[in-house]
Amino acid sequence: AQSVSQHNHHVILSEAASLELGCNYSYGGTVNLFWYVQYPGQHLQLLLKYFSGDPLVKGIKGFEAEFIKSKFSFNLRKPSVQWSDTAEYFCAVGDGTGFQKLVFGTGTRLLVSP
Amino acid sequence: NAGVTQTPKFQVLKTGQSMTLQCAQDMNHNSMYWYRQDPGMGLRLIYYSASEGTTDKGEVPNGYNVSRLNKREFSLRLESAAPSQTSVYFCASRDGFPGDYGYTFGSGTRLTVV
């Protein structure tokens, strides 16, 4: 069975600091990888996704993620965070089948102080 | 606005009561999903429907039933609510076209069972 680990449960940064959130998955087959963001009181929104090609994926709002197959990792990065990035971030892995059931990590709560 | 609509947004139930959470999407998506979100546990899949007329169990189906009424609607029923079902419930859909595996989420239903 697939599983996803997000090692950082809570992260506190000052504005303009750089961000890297870790995500590791366990699944030996073809995977599709996702990062979702949930702003306070809102539903999940897709930040970026990877399913093939260039392992460096760029998403919305200046976020990017790098797929490293040998490390089973898909870490999320942003060079300079803003107060508006305060949210909870979820990594998810899909099994690449037509059903594409996603397995989510437990989430990382990011607080950016002004 | 196009998207996934969930009703109700909030609900309080007494132990043993039943209720149905409604979900409808207007994007002509084939697949629909029900997840529950609990603190520190991320999102866990309850049931999904790969296409109209089919439903399958996810990771945590016990205590729930679903109905894929038509292509647009996918409801989740709690027959006899228990305090352990206190959670935030999210419905999601996706169209499944090759190259697009992103979910669109609804705004959630916050359910409290007392």
Interface residues (C-beta under 8 A of the other chain):
Chain A: V4 H9 N32 F34 Q42 H43 L44 Q45 L46 K49 F51 F90 A92 G94 G98 F99 Q100 K101 L102 V103 F104 G105 T106 G107
Chain B: S31 Y33 Y35 G40 M41 G42 L43 R44 L45 Y48 A50 D56 G58 E59 F90 A92 R94 G96 G99 Y101 G102 Y103 F105 G106 S107 G108
